[in-house]
Amino acid sequence: MDSKLKILIVEDDEFLRSLTAKRLEKEGYVVAVAVDGESALVTAAQERPDLIFLDLLLPGLDGFEVLGKLKANTELKVVPVVVFSNLGQKEDIERAKQLGANEFLVKANFTLDDVVLKINEILKK
């Protein structure tokens, strides 16, 4: 695998963020992290990740707003976004997809193994 692939994890839960980052680094990805919506946008612009792993419930700008702003940005709109959230209502999933999310994973239904498989699948396309 190309070790240069970079993933931006946007997650305010420190435990989950650190767990996910460690797991993805173990898979050979370079990982950048952001803890809220504002820093997610700044970090995405600076780091130019190959994929953004985005929580929806964030302090400040929520994930929907972040997703909208990412997809409105000419340079960042091509970056695949995987939403990983506790929000699992049909409306939330549809809204995220309409805003441009490539995938919507409900935290309760996915293990880190599932997450890694999904990310690998998207980045190897």
Backbone hydrogen bonds in HBPLUS format (Angstrom, degrees):
<---DONOR---> <-ACCEPTOR-->    atom                        ^
c    i                          cat <-CA-CA->   ^        H-A-AA   ^      H-
h    n   atom  resd res      DA  || num        DHA   H-A  angle D-A-AA Bond
n    s   type  num  typ     dist DA aas  dist angle  dist       angle   num
A0005-LEU N   A0002-ASP O   3.34 MM   3  6.20 173.6  2.35 123.9 124.3     1
A0030-VAL N   A0005-LEU O   2.93 MM  25  6.12 173.7  1.94 157.6 159.6     2
A0050-ASP N   A0006-LYS O   2.67 MM  44  5.23 150.2  1.75 138.0 148.0     3
A0007-ILE N   A0030-VAL O   2.82 MM  23  6.27 158.2  1.87 165.9 172.4     4
A0032-ALA N   A0007-ILE O   2.91 MM  25  6.21 163.8  1.93 153.5 156.5     5
A0008-LEU N   A0051-LEU O   2.97 MM  43  6.43 161.5  2.01 158.4 163.1     6
A0053-PHE N   A0008-LEU O   2.75 MM  45  5.99 171.6  1.76 165.8 168.5     7
A0009-ILE N   A0032-ALA O   2.84 MM  23  6.27 163.9  1.87 157.1 157.8     8
A0034-ALA N   A0009-ILE O   2.87 MM  25  6.25 147.1  1.98 161.7 160.7     9
A0010-VAL N   A0053-PHE O   2.76 MM  43  6.01 173.2  1.77 169.9 168.5    10
A0055-ASP N   A0010-VAL O   2.89 MM  45  5.91 146.4  2.00 154.6 164.7    11
A0011-GLU N   A0034-ALA O   3.08 MM  23  6.52 146.0  2.20 172.5 167.2    12
A0017-ARG N   A0013-ASP O   2.84 MM   4  5.95 163.0  1.87 160.3 166.1    13
A0018-SER N   A0014-GLU O   2.90 MM   4  5.97 165.9  1.92 149.1 152.9    14
A0019-LEU N   A0015-PHE O   2.92 MM   4  6.06 159.7  1.96 148.9 155.3    15
A0020-THR N   A0016-LEU O   2.89 MM   4  5.99 166.2  1.90 149.9 153.7    16
A0021-ALA N   A0017-ARG O   2.89 MM   4  6.02 162.1  1.92 148.8 154.5    17
A0022-LYS N   A0018-SER O   2.95 MM   4  6.08 166.8  1.96 148.2 151.8    18
A0023-ARG N   A0019-LEU O   3.07 MM   4  6.24 159.7  2.11 145.4 151.2    19
A0024-LEU N   A0020-THR O   2.95 MM   4  6.15 162.7  1.98 154.3 158.6    20
A0025-GLU N   A0021-ALA O   2.88 MM   4  6.06 156.0  1.94 152.5 159.5    21
A0026-LYS N   A0022-LYS O   2.97 MM   4  6.14 151.3  2.05 143.9 151.7    22
A0027-GLU N   A0023-ARG O   3.14 MM   4  6.46 132.8  2.37 134.1 146.5    23
A0029-TYR N   A0024-LEU O   3.05 MM   5  5.61 162.6  2.08 150.9 146.0    24
A0028-GLY N   A0025-GLU O   2.89 MM   3  5.04 155.6  1.95 104.2 112.1    25
A0040-ALA N   A0036-ASP O   2.97 MM   4  6.08 140.3  2.14 144.9 157.1    26
A0041-LEU N   A0037-GLY O   3.17 MM   4  6.50 152.9  2.25 150.8 155.3    27
A0042-VAL N   A0038-GLU O   3.20 MM   4  6.54 162.3  2.23 150.8 155.5    28
A0043-THR N   A0039-SER O   2.81 MM   4  5.83 167.7  1.83 148.0 152.3    29
A0044-ALA N   A0040-ALA O   2.86 MM   4  5.91 157.1  1.91 143.8 150.8    30
A0045-ALA N   A0041-LEU O   3.10 MM   4  6.23 157.2  2.16 141.6 147.2    31
A0046-GLN N   A0042-VAL O   2.98 MM   4  6.26 153.0  2.05 148.7 156.7    32
A0047-GLU N   A0043-THR O   2.73 MM   4  5.70 172.2  1.73 158.7 161.5    33
A0048-ARG N   A0044-ALA O   2.97 MM   4  5.39 147.4  2.08 134.7 141.6    34
A0052-ILE N   A0080-PRO O   2.91 MM  28  6.34 161.4  1.95 158.9 165.1    35
A0082-VAL N   A0052-ILE O   2.78 MM  30  6.20 161.8  1.82 163.3 169.8    36
A0054-LEU N   A0082-VAL O   2.77 MM  28  6.03 154.5  1.83 148.8 157.5    37
A0084-PHE N   A0054-LEU O   2.76 MM  30  5.74 160.1  1.80 138.0 143.0    38
A0063-GLY N   A0056-LEU O   2.74 MM   7  3.72 174.5  1.75 126.2 125.6    39
A0065-GLU N   A0062-ASP O   3.06 MM   3  5.43 115.9  2.49 105.8 120.0    40
A0066-VAL N   A0062-ASP O   2.99 MM   4  6.31 161.5  2.02 154.7 160.7    41
A0067-LEU N   A0063-GLY O   2.84 MM   4  5.95 164.6  1.86 147.6 151.9    42
A0068-GLY N   A0064-PHE O   2.93 MM   4  6.16 160.7  1.97 148.3 153.5    43
A0069-LYS N   A0065-GLU O   2.94 MM   4  6.19 160.4  1.98 151.3 156.2    44
A0070-LEU N   A0066-VAL O   2.82 MM   4  6.06 156.7  1.88 154.6 161.7    45
A0071-LYS N   A0067-LEU O   2.98 MM   4  6.15 166.1  2.00 153.0 156.3    46
A0072-ALA N   A0068-GLY O   3.03 MM   4  6.17 123.9  2.36 134.3 148.9    47
A0073-ASN N   A0070-LEU O   3.11 MM   3  5.26 151.6  2.19 102.3 111.0    48
A0076-LEU N   A0073-ASN O   3.11 MM   3  5.31 122.3  2.46 102.1 117.0    49
A0077-LYS N   A0073-ASN O   2.82 MM   4  5.55 140.8  1.98 165.5 167.9    50
A0079-VAL N   A0076-LEU O   2.99 MM   3  5.51 159.8  2.03 117.8 124.3    51
A0102-ASN N   A0081-VAL O   2.79 MM  21  5.48 150.5  1.87 147.3 157.5    52
A0083-VAL N   A0103-GLU O   2.94 MM  20  6.07 169.8  1.95 148.7 145.3    53
A0105-LEU N   A0083-VAL O   2.71 MM  22  5.98 177.3  1.71 161.7 162.1    54
A0085-SER N   A0105-LEU O   3.00 MM  20  6.49 151.4  2.08 161.5 169.0    55
A0107-LYS N   A0085-SER O   2.79 MM  22  5.35 159.2  1.83 128.1 135.4    56
A0092-ASP N   A0089-GLN O   2.98 MM   3  5.26 117.1  2.39 103.4 118.6    57
A0093-ILE N   A0089-GLN O   3.02 MM   4  6.37 163.1  2.05 159.8 164.6    58
A0094-GLU N   A0090-LYS O   2.86 MM   4  6.08 166.3  1.88 155.0 158.9    59
A0095-ARG N   A0091-GLU O   2.83 MM   4  5.96 156.9  1.89 145.6 152.6    60
A0096-ALA N   A0092-ASP O   2.95 MM   4  6.14 164.0  1.98 150.4 154.3    61
A0097-LYS N   A0093-ILE O   2.97 MM   4  6.20 159.2  2.01 149.3 155.3    62
A0098-GLN N   A0094-GLU O   2.84 MM   4  6.03 157.8  1.89 149.2 155.6    63
A0099-LEU N   A0095-ARG O   2.97 MM   4  6.19 144.7  2.09 144.3 153.9    64
A0101-ALA N   A0096-ALA O   2.94 MM   5  5.51 166.8  1.96 145.6 142.8    65
A0100-GLY N   A0097-LYS O   2.98 MM   3  5.07 148.0  2.08  99.4 109.6    66
A0109-ASN N   A0106-VAL O   2.82 MM   3  5.53 148.7  1.91 124.9 134.3    67
A0110-PHE N   A0107-LYS O   3.31 MM   3  5.59 164.8  2.33 111.6 115.9    68
A0115-VAL N   A0111-THR O   3.03 MM   4  6.38 157.8  2.08 149.8 156.1    69
A0116-VAL N   A0112-LEU O   2.90 MM   4  6.13 163.3  1.93 152.5 155.7    70
A0117-LEU N   A0113-ASP O   2.98 MM   4  6.24 162.3  2.01 150.9 155.6    71
A0118-LYS N   A0114-ASP O   2.93 MM   4  6.16 160.4  1.97 152.3 157.4    72
A0119-ILE N   A0115-VAL O   2.92 MM   4  6.18 162.5  1.95 155.4 160.0    73
A0120-ASN N   A0116-VAL O   2.86 MM   4  6.02 165.6  1.88 153.6 158.0    74
A0121-GLU N   A0117-LEU O   2.91 MM   4  6.05 155.6  1.97 145.7 152.8    75
A0122-ILE N   A0118-LYS O   3.03 MM   4  6.32 159.4  2.07 149.3 153.7    76
A0123-LEU N   A0119-ILE O   2.93 MM   4  6.12 168.4  1.95 157.5 160.6    77
A0124-LYS N   A0120-ASN O   2.96 MM   4  5.94 130.4  2.21 142.9 154.0    78
A0125-LYS N   A0122-ILE O   3.43 MM   3  5.60 160.6  2.47 102.9 108.5    79
